[in-house]
């Protein structure tokens, strides 16, 4: 499975962005998918995940109430709607797909290339 993340950009605090993660194969619809981010000098951290059928959305505390993960399996795409962006959301955002239908404690098996999100104050 190859994943292509897009939708990043430079925005101001309070603005919104929607990231997309498109998969190369229809079997993507069987996989749980997550978004992660990595800020300069920091480790990659979990942002949100969603199960194969769009259920069980899970969020990091830092983005709860502001970010929404969703998916359209007909388009092999998972989205991350990011509202009320803050400067601390600045990072490279990656999507990852697990081999399982529901997120597990391990890391995703497949990763996209990352898309830069920069939020100015």
C-alpha positions as MATLAB code, in Angstrom:
seq = 'XXXXXXXXXXXXXXXXXXXXXXXXXXXXXXXXXXXXXXXXXXXXXXXXXXXXXXXXXXXXXXXXXXXXXXXXXXXXXXXXXXXXXXXXXXXXXXXXXXXXXXXXXXXXXXXXXXXXXXXXX';
ca = [
       0.000    0.000    0.000;
       1.365    3.382   -0.979;
      -0.012    6.448    0.787;
       0.040   10.003   -0.497;
      -0.557   12.787    1.997;
      -1.450   16.288    0.859;
      -3.210   19.459    1.908;
      -0.629   21.092    4.112;
       0.306   24.731    3.892;
       1.047   27.977    5.659;
      -1.885   29.435    7.580;
      -2.538   31.833   10.418;
      -3.617   30.890   13.907;
      -7.345   30.203   13.972;
      -7.486   29.077   10.350;
      -8.450   25.645    9.049;
      -6.857   23.060    6.790;
      -7.953   19.691    5.515;
      -5.351   17.030    4.946;
      -5.943   14.072    2.655;
      -4.308   10.667    2.597;
      -4.934    8.720   -0.605;
      -4.048    5.045   -0.890;
      -2.921    3.235   -3.997;
      -5.063    0.153   -3.419;
      -8.702   -0.588   -2.684;
      -7.682   -2.975    0.107;
      -6.979    0.213    2.056;
     -10.625    0.081    3.065;
      -9.780   -2.862    5.350;
      -7.120   -0.973    7.305;
      -7.204    1.312   10.283;
      -5.524    4.612    9.445;
      -3.971    7.292   11.562;
      -2.436   10.722   11.356;
       0.804   11.518   13.125;
       2.951   14.615   13.252;
       6.540   15.507   13.881;
       7.693   18.959   14.858;
      11.338   20.025   14.491;
      13.456   18.489   17.202;
      10.629   16.342   18.516;
       9.564   12.764   18.143;
       6.695   11.770   15.909;
       3.456   11.786   17.864;
      -0.003   10.372   17.393;
      -2.738   12.781   16.304;
      -5.814   10.766   15.345;
      -6.929    7.371   14.080;
      -9.968    5.764   12.534;
     -11.013    2.169   12.043;
     -11.653    0.499    8.704;
     -15.327    1.420    8.577;
     -15.015    4.960    9.891;
     -15.804    4.046   13.455;
     -13.832    4.545   16.657;
     -12.241    7.902   15.863;
      -9.562    8.544   18.438;
      -7.685   11.770   19.109;
      -4.717   13.046   21.021;
      -5.782   15.301   23.867;
      -4.010   18.231   22.236;
      -6.335   18.175   19.207;
      -9.639   16.998   20.660;
     -12.490   19.286   19.726;
     -10.457   20.927   16.939;
      -9.512   18.075   14.575;
     -11.804   15.554   12.928;
     -10.682   12.396   11.167;
     -12.910   10.772    8.563;
     -12.636    8.475    5.598;
     -14.243    7.767    2.245;
     -13.425    4.194    1.318;
     -14.948    4.619   -2.126;
     -12.164    7.131   -2.776;
      -9.473    5.277   -0.810;
      -9.019    8.473    1.175;
      -8.739    9.467    4.804;
      -9.104   13.094    5.813;
      -8.002   15.194    8.745;
     -10.023   18.364    9.149;
      -8.056   20.767   11.304;
      -9.851   23.766   12.742;
      -8.751   26.512   15.119;
      -5.140   25.845   14.274;
      -2.483   26.940   16.723;
       1.230   27.636   16.225;
       1.981   24.501   18.239;
       0.254   22.460   15.533;
       3.145   23.279   13.216;
       4.705   20.009   12.082;
       5.065   17.583    9.238;
       1.927   15.466    9.196;
       2.071   11.823    8.171;
      -0.648    9.311    7.532;
      -0.109    5.680    8.374;
      -2.093    2.511    7.816;
      -2.101   -0.487   10.096;
      -2.408   -4.018    8.774;
      -5.383   -4.473   11.083;
      -8.911   -3.126   10.744;
      -8.684   -1.431   14.118;
      -5.792    0.538   15.514;
      -3.461   -1.557   17.646;
      -0.641   -0.692   19.996;
       2.005   -1.068   17.312;
       3.088    1.398   14.683;
       1.371    1.592   11.301;
       2.790   -0.734    8.695;
       2.558    1.761    5.826;
       3.432    5.443    5.809;
       2.859    8.380    3.539;
       5.572   10.898    2.745;
       4.331   13.721    4.972;
       2.876   17.156    4.346;
       4.065   20.332    6.050;
       1.649   22.361    8.142;
       2.880   25.721    9.378;
       0.725   27.908   11.601;
       1.852   31.474   12.173;
       0.812   33.466   15.210;
];
